[in-house]
């Protein structure tokens, strides 16, 4: 199972906080470093010093790292027009030497849209727009150099686009579709995605979501095994029970509360066992949500004691 570090900078993180975490992620040998796309904090956190744009951040990290894969989980389709987003992601992919992945979702957090003056259509329209965005972005990237791309949809229209620039990766950067929707999300994953991500699921929920995507693939004669299946969960791991407790308390929680909410919690052996249970469902990638960006040793523990256990199975 490939392990990625996943952070939520809107809760309170500067660019410097993120670059330190990204560098340690790479040094530790994790597969990827991913971040959310939000402009407003959540819960009781003040969010200081304020939000950072994911694609501005990833562009900088593309030059600050050399190996680790970089991406979003997930870019909000409401925040950006599909044509400019395709340009941005292709450029950052070039800047990274071909290490970018685009996670794209319909968006859900209405308060941040109100806070920054971003339109927030009803859910059906958001999914309709997401479907068009996925078609446009993948269409632009796959259009041969020298040809043009035209799209006429209900929400977006492109006329004779030169479909440039091209990303470094061929045929294109991997596309991740994820979410909880029982119908539209699996359909979009089957049509457009290289990877389906189940956010914050229990084992049973992950099983159901993966099977819905598999059914959607079979409905369009796509091999369900041609997708990567992944999940995202918070992680609190320590070498000892006392270290686990300390890390949980740094988040304002206790270990049992975190466990009851589905987080990956415990010593390296315990966390490895929890990851194996998801692997048995078909997940080959885990996005480990790390919320304390000052605790770089947390990554060291996971990389040195959890990851080798999974590799030796």
Beta strands, then each sheet from edge to edge (+ up, - down):
strand 1: 2-7
strand 2: 32-35
strand 3: 69-72
strand 4: 75-76
strand 5: 100-105
strand 6: 149-152
strand 7: 157-161
strand 8: 174-178
strand 9: 195-199
strand 10: 228-237
strand 11: 264-266
strand 12: 285-289
sheet 1: 4+ 5+ 3+ 2+ 1+ 12+ 10+ 9+ 8+
sheet 2: 4+ 5+ 3+ 2+ 1+ 12+ 10+ 11+
sheet 3: 6+ 7-
end
